[in-house]
Amino acid sequence: MRFTTEAGDLRTSVGPFQWPPASIGGSLEVIYDPQDLTNVTTPDQMTSGRTSLTIAICSGVLLILCVAVMLIDFAG
């Protein structure tokens, strides 16, 4: 894929595509990191972050339970 930024033209690989289907010479919306122009994706590949939040909360709860078990074990 080739796209144009303020810094100039960039060629990179993006995919697999879910929607819209990509065609040779066609137009496709992309999201890229201006600090790292090789970090490119399409909007359908972006996530909301809900999975990461759930994992972070579960990890925090598990950490608290482990610390509580250690404290109970040391006290007993």
C-alpha positions in Angstrom: 0.0 0.0 0.0 1.2 3.5 -0.7 -0.2 6.6 1.0 0.8 10.2 1.4 1.4 12.1 4.6 2.7 15.6 5.3 6.1 14.0 5.4 5.8 12.5 2.0 4.9 9.2 0.4 5.1 5.9 2.3 4.8 2.3 1.2 3.8 -0.3 3.7 1.8 -3.5 4.2 -1.6 -3.4 5.8 -4.2 -6.2 6.2 -5.9 -8.6 6.4 -9.0 -6.5 5.4 -12.4 -7.2 6.7 -14.3 -4.2 5.3 -14.1 -2.5 2.9 -12.5 -5.0 0.6 -9.2 -3.6 -0.8 -8.7 -3.4 -4.5 -5.6 -2.6 -6.5 -5.6 1.1 -7.3 -8.6 1.6 -5.0 -9.0 4.0 -2.1 -8.7 2.9 1.5 -8.9 4.8 4.8 -5.9 4.2 7.1 -4.8 5.2 10.6 -1.1 5.8 11.2 1.2 7.0 14.0 2.8 10.3 12.9 5.8 9.5 15.1 6.3 6.0 13.4 5.0 6.0 9.9 5.4 2.2 9.6 2.7 1.8 12.3 -0.3 1.7 10.0 -3.7 0.0 10.3 -7.2 0.3 9.0 -10.2 1.4 11.1 -11.7 -2.1 11.2 -8.5 -3.4 12.9 -8.7 -0.9 15.7 -10.0 -2.1 19.1 -11.9 -0.2 21.8 -9.6 -1.2 24.6 -12.3 -3.0 26.5 -10.4 -6.2 26.5 -7.3 -4.6 27.9 -9.3 -2.9 30.6 -10.9 -6.2 31.6 -7.6 -8.0 31.8 -6.1 -5.1 33.8 -8.9 -5.2 36.3 -8.8 -9.0 36.7 -5.0 -8.9 37.1 -5.4 -6.3 39.8 -8.0 -8.4 41.7 -5.8 -11.5 41.4 -2.8 -9.5 42.7 -4.8 -8.3 45.7 -6.0 -11.8 46.4 -2.4 -13.2 46.2 -1.1 -10.5 48.6 -4.0 -11.2 51.0 -3.3 -15.0 51.0 0.4 -14.3 51.7 -0.4 -11.9 54.6 -2.8 -14.5 56.1 -0.2 -17.2 55.7 2.5 -15.1 57.5 0.1 -14.2 60.3 -1.0 -17.8 60.9 
